[in-house]
Amino acid sequence: MATINLTAEQFKADIFDYTASKEWKYKGDKPAIIDFYADWCGPCKAVAPILEELSEEYAGKVNIYKIDTEVEQELSAVFGIRSIPSMLFIPTGDKQPMMQAGALPKNSLKEVIEKELI
C-alpha cells in the first residue's frame, strides 16, 4: 500500500471535519501519519521514500497520508504548519494527535509507530 495524497475534502471525510467540530474526533479505524510537505522541499524529498517503505511495512496497521502544503493551504493553516516537513501522528481512540516538525529518520518513525500508534 502506497502513501495516500489527501485533499482538504478527503481530509474532512476520512480524518476529521474541522469545519463541523472544534474538538478532535478521528474518523479512521487505523492509526495514521500525515506528512505535510512541498515538492520543492529537500528534507521532504528525503523523507518520502522512507514513508513509502513504512506504508508497505505497516500495511493494514497504519495509514500514511501526504498533504501538499502548496496546494492545500487551508489545511496547512488549520494545523499551523510553519515548517516542512511536519508530521501529524494520529492514534486511534480518544488519544490526541501529536505534531512533529522536521525530517525524522526511519528508526525514529518506527519507534513512534510502535510506541504511540500500534
WOFEN-V674759 format. One record per backbone hydrogen bond with DSSP energy under -0.5 kcal/mol. NH is the residue of the N-H (numbers start at 1). CO is the residue of the C=O. If there is no record, write none. Layout:
NH/CO, NH/CO
This chain:
4/64, 6/66, 11/7, 12/8, 13/9, 14/10, 15/11, 16/11, 18/16, 20/17, 21/17, 27/15, 31/61, 32/90, 33/63, 34/88, 35/33, 35/65, 36/34, 36/86, 37/35, 37/67, 41/38, 42/40, 45/41, 46/42, 47/43, 48/44, 49/45, 51/47, 52/48, 53/49, 54/50, 55/51, 56/52, 57/53, 58/54, 59/56, 61/58, 62/58, 63/31, 65/33, 65/63, 66/4, 67/35, 69/37, 69/67, 71/68, 72/68, 73/71, 76/72, 77/73, 78/74, 79/75, 80/77, 81/76, 85/36, 86/36, 87/100, 88/34, 89/87, 89/98, 90/32, 90/88, 91/89, 95/92, 98/89, 100/87, 102/85, 104/102, 108/105, 109/105, 110/106, 111/107, 112/108, 113/109, 114/110, 115/111, 116/112, 117/112, 117/113, 118/113
